[in-house]
Amino acid sequence: MKNNWEKKKIGELCKLSQGLAINVKTKHYLVEKSDLPLLRIKDLKNNTVEQYVDPNNYPKNCLVTEKDLIYTRTGQIGLVFTGRFGILHNNSFKIEPDKSLLREYLFLFLQSESFKNQILKLASRTAQPDITHKIFKEQIIFVPPISEQKRIVAILDEAFEGIDRAIANTENNLTNSRELFESYRNSILTQNNKEWKETTLGAEIDLMTGFPFKSSGYTDSDQSIRLLRGDNIVQGALRWDDVKKWPESEINEYLSYQLKEGDVVLAMDRPWVKAGLKHAMISSDDLPCLLVQRTACLRGNKNINNRFLIYLIGSHSFIQHILSNQTGIGVPHISGKQIQSFKFLKPFLSEQNFISDSLDDLRSKSQRLETIYRQKLAALNELKQSILQKAFTGELTADTPNQVRKTAKEGIAA
């Protein structure tokens, strides 16, 4: 650290203002439409507006402009935003630095991994972790003279321009890879083939829904069986990191709810989220497991290939069918009858096998590309963090942008 840098607490240099707390029942302060959007974390992330605040009734300290810094303090702690106008929600706070601290310098500092990790260590260990004003104000920042802050910001802006462009290109390639697979799947499953038979899912599968296992019976014993809930199903895969288990000694009572290799499973509560449809195929590694209520198992009969079935369930046509039929406002859900009512054209079994083989091959290639792109994104983000680390420990040099460009040419940021 350079001698002319000062060690300060953030609270010595910044004023913090809490966002607006909304009563979920009365929704005081809210109106149907106004010029003041309510800025929640998801609105800040997605640049959206879903709720509005009464312009004649709101705490003035909750107003943010395009120049203000916003820091998320609960849930998704540590996200930093600027460039929005509206009323800040209580899940974030506004930061106003004094004249000794450039807003741009602070904005970059708050994005550093070292600062975020320190903050997360201090977050409350509750169901909804949060950071208080007091904790945030106590954090240390090393502050160089204004002239040095300007130099650091200029160097970082130049260096990050190239990194951000490379990240955007890589993310675009990742999206294109996924869209290519989805486009091919949709085209092959919806082709107008007169030899294919129009049918419904209900006519081609055995549909099973799960049992309402009581939480009081859950166990952590080694002699237990995993329970498959909707929360365990993601987009084309299963996750067992938050699994509930049932005593193996009681399995004979629930044999009809045992899953088999090749079964297709689908979440019935909130079946579709922004990331996609929550569906998967059961593999041998997932067994044994039992199906829980509000989760469906689709088991193909002798006239339908389960590999073909999983691709059909993940198709645009089925997703649109689900979205147009799901009910419920708080937690959208679908019924077994709605699943069974889906209409589609069914190829002969031999053609189902051919289509499944083709899609397996394309998906494998697509997944390999996605792995490469994710590795590039990780490398780019690591490069960005290493530069931030140097910037706030006084190790940044004027040659940093050139070094980044060199790294890009060598392929890390390609």
C-alpha positions in Angstrom: 0.0 0.0 0.0 1.4 3.4 -1.0 2.2 5.9 1.8 -0.2 8.6 0.6 -3.2 6.3 0.8 -5.5 6.7 3.8 -7.2 3.8 5.6 -10.8 4.8 6.3 -14.1 3.3 7.4 -16.8 3.5 4.7 -19.0 5.2 7.3 -16.5 8.1 7.6 -16.8 8.9 3.9 -20.3 7.8 2.9 -23.9 8.5 3.8 -26.3 5.5 3.7 -30.0 5.7 3.1 -32.4 2.7 3.6 -34.9 1.8 0.9 -38.7 1.8 1.2 -40.3 -0.9 3.3 -43.6 -2.1 1.7 -46.3 -3.7 3.9 -47.2 -6.8 1.9 -50.8 -6.7 3.1 -51.7 -3.0 2.8 -49.2 -2.2 0.1 -49.0 1.3 1.5 -47.2 3.8 -0.8 -48.0 1.8 -3.9 -50.3 2.9 -6.8 -51.3 1.3 -10.0 -49.2 3.6 -12.2 -46.9 6.6 -11.7 -43.6 8.1 -12.8 -41.8 6.5 -9.8 -41.0 2.8 -10.2 -40.3 0.7 -7.2 -36.7 -0.7 -7.6 -36.4 -4.1 -6.1 -33.4 -6.4 -6.7 -35.0 -8.2 -9.6 -36.0 -4.9 -11.2 -32.4 -3.7 -10.9 -31.0 -6.9 -12.3 -33.4 -7.2 -15.2 -34.0 -3.5 -15.8 -37.8 -4.0 -15.3 -40.6 -2.3 -13.5 -43.5 -4.1 -11.9 -44.7 -1.8 -9.2 -45.0 2.0 -8.8 -44.9 4.4 -5.8 -47.4 7.2 -5.1 -45.5 10.4 -6.1 -47.3 12.3 -3.3 -46.6 9.9 -0.5 -43.1 8.4 0.0 -40.0 9.0 2.2 -37.8 11.4 0.2 -34.5 9.7 1.3 -35.7 6.6 -0.7 -35.5 8.4 -4.0 -32.5 7.4 -6.2 -31.3 9.0 -9.4 -29.2 7.8 -12.3 -26.0 8.9 -10.4 -26.6 7.2 -7.1 -24.9 4.0 -6.1 -27.2 1.1 -5.0 -26.0 -1.8 -2.9 -28.1 -4.9 -2.2 -28.2 -5.7 1.5 -30.4 -8.8 1.9 -31.0 -12.0 -0.1 -28.6 -11.5 -3.0 -26.1 -9.5 -0.9 -23.4 -7.5 -2.6 -24.8 -6.6 -6.0 -23.9 -3.0 -7.0 -26.0 -0.9 -9.4 -26.1 2.6 -10.8 -28.1 4.4 -13.6 -31.6 3.9 -12.3 -34.3 6.4 -11.3 -37.1 5.6 -8.8 -37.8 4.6 -5.3 -35.4 2.1 -3.7 -36.9 -1.0 -2.1 -35.9 -1.9 1.4 -33.7 -4.8 0.2 -31.0 -2.3 -0.9 -29.6 0.9 0.3 -28.3 4.1 -1.4 -24.6 5.1 -0.9 -23.6 8.8 -1.2 -19.8 9.3 -1.0 -18.4 12.7 0.1 -16.0 14.8 -2.0 -12.9 12.9 -0.9 -14.2 9.7 -2.6 -15.0 9.4 -6.3 -18.3 7.7 -6.9 -16.7 5.7 -9.8 -13.8 4.6 -7.6 -16.3 3.4 -4.9 -18.4 1.7 -7.5 -15.5 -0.4 -8.7 -14.3 -1.1 -5.1 -17.7 -2.5 -4.1 -17.5 -5.0 -7.0 -14.2 -6.5 -5.8 -14.3 -10.1 -4.7 -12.3 -9.4 -1.6 -14.8 -6.9 -0.3 -17.8 -9.0 -1.2 -16.4 -12.0 0.6 -15.7 -10.0 3.7 -19.3 -8.7 3.7 -20.7 -12.2 3.2 -18.8 -13.4 6.2 -20.5 -10.8 8.3 -24.0 -11.3 7.0 -26.6 -12.6 9.6 -27.0 -16.3 9.6 -30.8 -16.3 9.2 -33.2 -17.6 6.6 -32.8 -14.3 4.8 -29.2 -13.1 5.4 -28.8 -9.4 5.5 -26.2 -6.6 6.1 -27.0 -3.8 8.4 -25.9 -0.2 8.0 -23.6 -0.5 11.0 -21.7 -3.5 9.6 -21.4 -1.9 6.2 -20.1 1.4 7.6 -17.4 -0.4 9.6 -15.8 -1.9 6.6 -12.3 -0.5 5.6 -11.5 1.1 2.3 -8.0 2.4 1.3 -8.4 5.8 -0.3 -5.7 7.4 -2.5 -5.7 11.1 -3.4 -8.4 12.2 -5.9 -5.9 12.4 -8.7 -4.8 8.8 -8.1 -8.5 7.7 -7.9 -9.1 9.3 -11.3 -6.1 7.5 -12.7 -7.2 4.1 -11.3 -10.7 4.6 -12.7 -9.4 5.5 -16.1 -7.1 2.5 -16.3 -9.9 0.1 -15.1 -12.4 1.6 -17.5 -10.0 0.9 -20.4 -9.1 -2.5 -19.2 -12.7 -3.6 -18.5 -14.0 -2.4 -21.8 -12.1 -5.2 -23.5 -13.0 -7.8 -20.9 -16.7 -6.8 -20.9 -16.8 -7.0 -24.7 -15.2 -10.5 -24.5 -17.7 -11.6 -21.8 -20.6 -10.3 -23.9 -19.4 -12.2 -27.0 -18.9 -15.4 -25.0 -22.4 -15.1 -23.4 -23.8 -14.6 -26.9 -22.0 -17.7 -28.1 -23.4 -19.6 -25.2 -26.9 -18.5 -25.9 -26.5 -19.3 -29.6 -25.4 -22.8 -28.8 -28.5 -23.4 -26.7 -30.8 -21.8 -29.2 -29.3 -24.0 -32.0 -30.2 -27.1 -30.1 -33.7 -25.9 -29.2 -34.4 -24.8 -32.7 -33.4 -28.2 -34.1 -35.4 -30.0 -31.5 -38.6 -28.0 -32.1 -38.3 -28.3 -35.9 -37.8 -32.1 -35.8 -40.7 -32.6 -33.4 -43.2 -30.4 -35.1 -42.5 -31.4 -38.7 -45.7 -32.0 -40.8 -45.2 -35.7 -41.4 -48.5 -37.3 -42.6 -47.3 -40.8 -41.4 -47.1 -39.6 -37.8 -50.1 -40.3 -35.7 -51.9 -37.5 -33.8 -52.3 -38.5 -30.1 -52.2 -37.2 -26.6 -49.7 -37.8 -23.8 -52.5 -39.4 -21.8 -52.9 -42.1 -24.4 -49.1 -42.9 -24.6 -47.9 -42.8 -21.0 -48.6 -44.0 -17.5 -48.8 -40.9 -15.3 -48.0 -41.2 -11.6 -48.1 -38.4 -9.1 -46.3 -38.5 -5.8 -47.3 -39.3 -2.2 -47.6 -36.7 0.6 -44.8 -37.8 2.8 -44.9 -36.0 6.1 -41.9 -34.0 7.1 -42.1 -35.6 10.6 -41.0 -38.9 9.1 -37.8 -37.5 7.4 -34.6 -39.1 8.4 -30.8 -38.6 8.0 -30.0 -42.3 8.5 -27.7 -44.1 6.1 -30.4 -46.7 5.8 -32.8 -44.3 4.0 -34.2 -43.5 0.5 -34.1 -40.2 -1.2 -37.4 -38.4 -1.8 -37.8 -36.7 -5.2 -39.6 -33.3 -4.7 -40.2 -30.5 -7.3 -37.3 -28.6 -5.7 -34.9 -31.4 -6.7 -35.8 -31.0 -10.4 -34.1 -28.4 -12.6 -33.8 -27.9 -16.3 -33.0 -31.4 -17.7 -31.3 -32.6 -14.6 -31.8 -33.5 -10.9 -30.0 -31.8 -7.9 -29.7 -33.7 -4.6 -28.0 -31.0 -2.6 -31.1 -30.4 -0.4 -32.6 -33.9 -0.4 -35.1 -35.2 2.1 -35.0 -38.9 3.0 -37.4 -41.7 4.2 -36.6 -44.8 6.2 -35.7 -47.7 4.0 -37.5 -50.1 6.4 -40.8 -48.6 5.3 -40.3 -48.9 1.5 -42.7 -51.8 1.1 -45.6 -49.4 2.0 -44.6 -47.1 -0.9 -43.6 -49.5 -3.7 -46.0 -47.8 -6.2 -44.1 -44.6 -5.7 -40.7 -46.0 -6.6 -39.1 -44.5 -9.6 -37.3 -46.5 -12.4 -34.4 -45.7 -14.6 -35.6 -43.9 -17.7 -38.7 -42.4 -16.0 -39.4 -38.7 -17.0 -40.2 -36.5 -14.0 -41.8 -33.1 -14.0 -42.4 -30.5 -11.3 -46.1 -29.7 -11.0 -45.8 -26.6 -8.8 -44.1 -23.7 -10.6 -43.1 -26.1 -13.5 -41.6 -23.3 -15.6 -39.2 -20.7 -14.3 -37.1 -18.2 -16.2 -34.3 -20.8 -16.5 -36.7 -23.2 -18.3 -39.0 -26.2 -17.7 -38.3 -28.2 -14.5 -38.1 -31.7 -16.0 -35.5 -34.6 -16.0 -34.9 -38.2 -16.7 -34.1 -40.7 -13.9 -30.7 -42.4 -14.2 -29.4 -45.4 -12.3 -27.4 -43.0 -10.1 -30.6 -41.4 -8.9 -32.0 -44.7 -7.6 -33.5 -45.7 -5.3 -35.9 -42.8 -4.8 -39.6 -42.2 -4.1 -41.9 -39.7 -5.7 -43.3 -36.9 -3.6 -46.7 -35.1 -4.1 -46.9 -32.3 -6.6 -44.3 -34.1 -8.7 -45.3 -36.2 -11.8 -43.7 -39.3 -13.3 -44.3 -39.9 -17.0 -43.5 -43.5 -17.9 -43.8 -44.3 -21.6 -45.8 -47.3 -22.7 -44.7 -49.8 -25.4 -45.4 -47.4 -28.2 -43.2 -44.5 -27.0 -39.5 -44.3 -26.4 -38.6 -42.6 -23.1 -35.7 -40.8 -24.7 -38.1 -39.4 -27.2 -40.5 -38.5 -24.4 -37.9 -36.4 -22.5 -37.2 -34.4 -25.6 -40.9 -34.0 -26.3 -41.5 -32.7 -22.7 -38.7 -30.2 -23.1 -40.0 -28.9 -26.4 -41.4 -25.4 -27.1 -44.8 -26.9 -27.9 -45.1 -28.7 -24.5 -43.9 -25.6 -22.6 -46.5 -23.4 -24.3 -49.1 -26.0 -23.4 -48.1 -25.8 -19.8 -48.0 -22.0 -19.7 -51.4 -21.7 -21.2 -52.9 -24.3 -18.8 -51.2 -23.7 -15.4 -53.3 -22.1 -12.7 -52.6 -20.3 -9.4 -51.2 -16.8 -8.8 -48.8 -17.2 -5.9 -47.5 -20.6 -7.0 -48.5 -21.5 -10.6 -49.2 -25.3 -11.0 -50.5 -27.9 -13.4 -52.6 -31.0 -12.9 -52.2 -34.5 -14.2 -55.1 -34.0 -16.6 -53.5 -30.9 -18.1 -50.3 -32.9 -18.7 -52.2 -35.8 -20.3 -54.2 -33.5 -22.6 -51.1 -32.4 -24.5 -51.5 -33.2 -28.2 -48.6 -34.2 -30.5 -47.7 -36.1 -33.6 -46.1 -39.5 -32.7 -43.6 -41.1 -35.1 -43.2 -44.9 -35.3 -40.8 -46.4 -32.7 -38.0 -46.8 -35.2 -38.2 -43.1 -36.1 -38.4 -42.2 -32.4 -35.1 -44.0 -31.9 -33.5 -42.2 -34.9 -34.8 -38.8 -33.7 -33.5 -39.5 -30.1 -30.1 -40.5 -31.4 -29.8 -37.4 -33.5 -30.8 -35.2 -30.6 -28.5 -37.0 -28.2 -25.6 -36.3 -30.6 -26.4 -32.7 -31.0 -27.0 -32.2 -27.3 -23.6 -33.7 -26.6 -21.9 -31.3 -28.9 -23.9 -28.4 -27.6 -22.9 -29.3 -24.0 -19.2 -29.5 -24.9 -19.4 -26.0 -26.4 -21.3 -24.7 -23.3 -18.5 -26.1 -21.1 -15.9 -24.3 -23.2 -17.8 -21.0 -23.0 -18.4 -21.3 -19.3 -14.6 -21.9 -18.8 -13.9 -18.8 -20.8 -16.4 -16.8 -18.8 -14.8 -18.0 -15.5 -11.3 -17.0 -16.8 -12.6 -13.6 -17.8 -14.2 -12.9 -14.5 -11.1 -14.1 -12.7 -9.0 -11.7 -14.8 -11.3 -8.9 -13.9 -11.1 -9.7 -10.2 -7.3 -9.9 -10.2 -7.2 -6.5 -11.8 -9.5 -5.1 -9.1 -7.3 -6.6 -6.4 -4.3 -4.8 -7.8 -6.2 -1.6 -8.2 -7.2 -1.3 -4.5 -3.8 -2.4 -3.1 -1.8 0.2 -5.1 -0.3 -2.3 -7.6 -2.1 -1.1 -10.8 0.1 0.1 -13.6 -0.6 2.1 -16.7 0.3 -0.9 -18.8 -2.6 -3.0 -17.4 -4.9 -2.4 -20.5 -2.1 -3.6 -22.8 -1.7 -6.7 -20.7 -5.4 -7.4 -20.9 -5.3 -7.0 -24.7 -2.3 -9.4 -24.8 -4.2 -11.9 -22.8 -7.2 -11.6 -25.2 -4.9 -12.3 -28.1 -3.6 -15.4 -26.4 -7.2 -16.8 -26.3 -8.4 -16.4 -22.7 -10.7 -13.5 -23.7 -11.4 -14.7 -27.2 
